[in-house]
């Protein structure tokens, strides 16, 4: 059974007397362990689709089945619980708390999950070690480079051991060398830990790290390409 199934997903917003259609009947399935890139020009609907996939927003119509569960039947608090247990998030702007150590930033999802302190600290340390920042865990964001801040954000995204990691333009604020390092880290997490990664990007070079590239335009999927990698 696929990990993610979208059936005729539609999303629209009311603007004054009119209605703006963002997604037009999206049908998509993603298997466990895939590394998928969502691409498309501004206004194509990729961010809206990411928000629906991440249970941050609800579709206007259609069905979203996540890990065998129909999300349309869930309350806001149940959706929040699913986000905490099943989905990690990484954003372009890192979204780290200032004046707070890397370790404390990574611990945040575990606090929300009610994990007791000794285990919380241990798991946060393990996540930072996994992203190569075990020697920076007591540094605050301002003491870290952009690439290191994004590694902290990735550690925070995986600390709950969620099966899915969603990344929205995660390399948008990074130079090309750091971008390559961050993308290699995503590949490592996908291949070694089996984490399903869904990445929004407008950069073709970044998308090539994925095993599958889905192209959106005007709220439609216009192409779905699986990479042939050795």
C-alpha positions as CSV (number, residue, x, y, z in Angstrom):
1,X,0.0,0.0,0.0
2,X,1.4,3.5,-0.9
3,X,2.3,5.7,2.0
4,X,0.5,8.7,0.4
5,X,-2.6,8.7,-1.9
6,X,-4.2,11.8,-3.3
7,X,-7.6,11.3,-5.1
8,X,-9.0,14.1,-7.1
9,X,-7.6,16.7,-4.7
10,X,-8.9,20.2,-5.3
11,X,-8.2,23.5,-3.5
12,X,-9.8,26.8,-4.0
13,X,-10.0,30.1,-2.1
14,X,-12.8,32.6,-2.0
15,X,-11.7,36.1,-3.0
16,X,-14.5,38.7,-2.7
17,X,-17.3,37.4,-4.9
18,X,-15.1,35.1,-6.8
19,X,-13.3,31.8,-6.3
20,X,-9.7,31.1,-7.2
21,X,-8.9,27.5,-8.1
22,X,-5.4,26.5,-7.1
23,X,-5.4,22.7,-7.5
24,X,-7.5,21.0,-10.1
25,X,-8.1,17.3,-9.4
26,X,-4.7,16.1,-8.3
27,X,-4.2,12.3,-8.4
28,X,-1.0,11.0,-6.9
29,X,0.5,8.1,-4.9
30,X,3.9,8.1,-3.2
31,X,5.4,4.9,-1.8
32,X,7.4,4.5,1.4
33,X,11.0,5.3,0.8
34,X,10.7,7.5,-2.3
35,X,12.5,10.7,-2.7
36,X,10.2,13.0,-4.6
37,X,10.8,16.6,-5.9
38,X,7.9,18.9,-6.7
39,X,8.7,21.4,-9.3
40,X,6.8,24.1,-11.1
41,X,6.8,27.9,-11.7
42,X,5.4,30.4,-9.1
43,X,1.7,29.9,-8.9
44,X,1.8,26.3,-10.1
45,X,0.3,25.1,-6.8
46,X,3.3,23.2,-5.5
47,X,3.4,25.0,-2.1
48,X,-0.4,24.5,-1.7
49,X,0.1,20.9,-2.5
50,X,2.9,20.6,0.0
51,X,0.7,22.2,2.7
52,X,-2.0,19.6,2.1
53,X,0.5,16.7,2.0
54,X,1.9,18.0,5.3
55,X,-1.6,18.3,6.9
56,X,-1.1,22.0,7.4
57,X,-4.1,22.7,5.2
58,X,-7.2,20.8,4.1
59,X,-8.3,20.3,0.5
60,X,-11.6,21.8,-0.7
61,X,-12.5,18.5,-2.2
62,X,-11.0,15.1,-2.8
63,X,-9.4,12.4,-0.6
64,X,-6.0,12.4,1.1
65,X,-5.0,9.0,2.6
66,X,-1.9,9.1,4.7
67,X,-0.4,5.8,5.9
68,X,-3.8,4.1,5.4
69,X,-5.8,6.8,7.2
70,X,-8.3,9.2,5.5
71,X,-7.2,12.6,6.8
72,X,-10.5,14.2,5.8
73,X,-12.2,12.6,8.8
74,X,-9.7,14.0,11.3
75,X,-10.1,17.0,13.7
76,X,-7.5,19.7,13.8
77,X,-6.0,18.2,17.0
78,X,-5.8,14.8,15.4
79,X,-4.1,16.4,12.3
80,X,-1.6,18.1,14.7
81,X,-0.9,14.7,16.3
82,X,-0.3,13.2,12.8
83,X,2.1,16.0,11.9
84,X,4.0,15.4,15.2
85,X,4.3,11.7,14.7
86,X,4.5,11.1,11.0
87,X,5.9,14.2,9.3
88,X,9.0,16.3,9.8
89,X,9.4,19.7,8.2
90,X,12.3,21.7,6.8
91,X,11.9,25.3,5.5
92,X,13.9,27.7,3.5
93,X,14.3,30.1,6.4
94,X,15.3,27.4,8.9
95,X,12.8,28.7,11.5
96,X,15.1,28.2,14.4
97,X,14.5,29.8,17.8
98,X,17.1,32.5,18.5
99,X,19.0,32.6,21.8
100,X,18.4,28.8,22.0
101,X,21.0,26.2,21.4
102,X,21.0,23.8,18.5
103,X,20.2,21.0,21.0
104,X,17.2,22.8,22.4
105,X,15.9,23.6,19.0
106,X,16.0,20.0,18.0
107,X,14.3,18.9,21.2
108,X,11.2,21.0,20.5
109,X,9.1,18.4,18.6
110,X,9.9,15.9,21.4
111,X,8.5,18.3,24.0
112,X,5.3,18.6,22.0
113,X,5.2,14.8,21.8
114,X,5.5,14.5,25.6
115,X,8.9,12.6,25.5
116,X,10.5,12.8,29.0
117,X,13.7,14.9,29.4
118,X,16.5,12.2,29.5
119,X,15.3,10.4,26.4
120,X,14.5,13.8,24.7
121,X,18.1,15.0,25.2
122,X,19.6,11.7,24.0
123,X,17.5,11.6,20.8
124,X,18.3,15.2,20.0
125,X,22.0,14.5,20.4
126,X,21.7,11.5,18.1
127,X,19.9,13.5,15.5
128,X,22.6,16.2,15.5
129,X,25.3,13.6,15.3
130,X,23.5,12.1,12.3
131,X,23.6,15.5,10.4
132,X,27.3,16.0,11.4
133,X,26.8,18.7,14.1
134,X,27.7,16.8,17.3
135,X,30.4,19.4,17.9
136,X,28.0,22.4,17.6
137,X,25.0,21.3,19.7
138,X,25.4,24.0,22.3
139,X,25.8,26.8,19.7
140,X,23.0,29.3,19.1
141,X,21.8,29.9,15.5
142,X,23.7,33.2,15.2
143,X,26.9,31.2,15.9
144,X,26.2,28.9,13.0
145,X,26.6,29.2,9.2
146,X,23.5,29.0,7.0
147,X,24.4,25.4,6.1
148,X,24.8,24.5,9.8
149,X,21.5,26.1,10.7
150,X,19.8,24.1,8.0
151,X,21.4,20.9,9.4
152,X,19.9,21.8,12.8
153,X,16.5,22.2,11.1
154,X,16.9,18.8,9.4
155,X,17.9,17.2,12.7
156,X,14.7,18.8,14.2
157,X,12.7,17.4,11.3
158,X,13.9,13.8,11.9
159,X,14.2,13.7,15.7
160,X,10.6,12.3,16.1
161,X,11.6,9.4,13.8
162,X,8.7,10.3,11.5
163,X,8.5,8.3,8.2
164,X,8.1,11.4,6.1
165,X,10.3,14.5,5.8
166,X,8.9,17.5,3.8
167,X,11.3,20.2,2.7
168,X,10.1,23.5,1.2
169,X,12.9,25.1,-0.8
170,X,15.5,24.0,1.8
171,X,18.5,25.2,-0.2
172,X,16.9,28.6,-1.2
173,X,19.2,30.6,1.1
174,X,22.4,28.6,0.6
175,X,25.3,28.8,-1.8
176,X,26.0,26.1,-4.4
177,X,28.6,24.2,-2.3
178,X,26.4,24.2,0.8
179,X,23.4,23.2,-1.3
180,X,25.2,20.1,-2.6
181,X,26.2,19.2,1.0
182,X,22.6,19.6,2.2
183,X,21.2,17.6,-0.7
184,X,23.7,14.8,-0.1
185,X,22.4,14.7,3.5
186,X,18.9,14.3,2.3
187,X,20.0,11.4,0.0
188,X,21.7,9.8,3.0
189,X,18.6,10.1,5.2
190,X,16.5,8.6,2.4
191,X,18.9,5.7,1.6
192,X,20.2,4.8,5.0
193,X,17.1,5.5,7.2
194,X,14.4,4.9,4.6
195,X,12.8,8.3,5.2
196,X,10.3,9.3,2.5
197,X,11.4,12.8,1.3
198,X,9.1,15.2,-0.5
199,X,11.0,18.3,-1.6
200,X,9.7,21.5,-3.2
201,X,12.2,23.3,-5.4
202,X,12.4,25.5,-8.4
203,X,16.0,24.6,-9.1
204,X,16.6,21.7,-11.6
205,X,20.0,20.9,-10.1
206,X,18.4,20.3,-6.7
207,X,15.6,18.2,-8.2
208,X,18.2,15.8,-9.8
209,X,19.0,14.4,-6.3
210,X,15.5,13.0,-6.1
211,X,14.4,9.6,-7.6
212,X,11.2,11.1,-8.9
213,X,10.3,14.6,-10.2
214,X,6.7,15.7,-10.4
215,X,6.0,18.9,-12.4
216,X,3.1,21.1,-11.7
217,X,1.6,23.9,-13.8
218,X,-1.6,25.9,-13.2
219,X,-2.7,23.4,-10.5
220,X,-2.3,20.3,-12.7
221,X,0.4,17.6,-12.7
222,X,1.8,17.8,-16.2
223,X,4.7,15.3,-15.9
224,X,5.8,12.6,-13.5
225,X,9.3,11.3,-14.1
226,X,11.1,8.5,-12.3
227,X,14.9,8.8,-12.5
228,X,16.9,5.9,-13.9
229,X,19.8,5.8,-11.5
230,X,22.6,3.3,-11.4
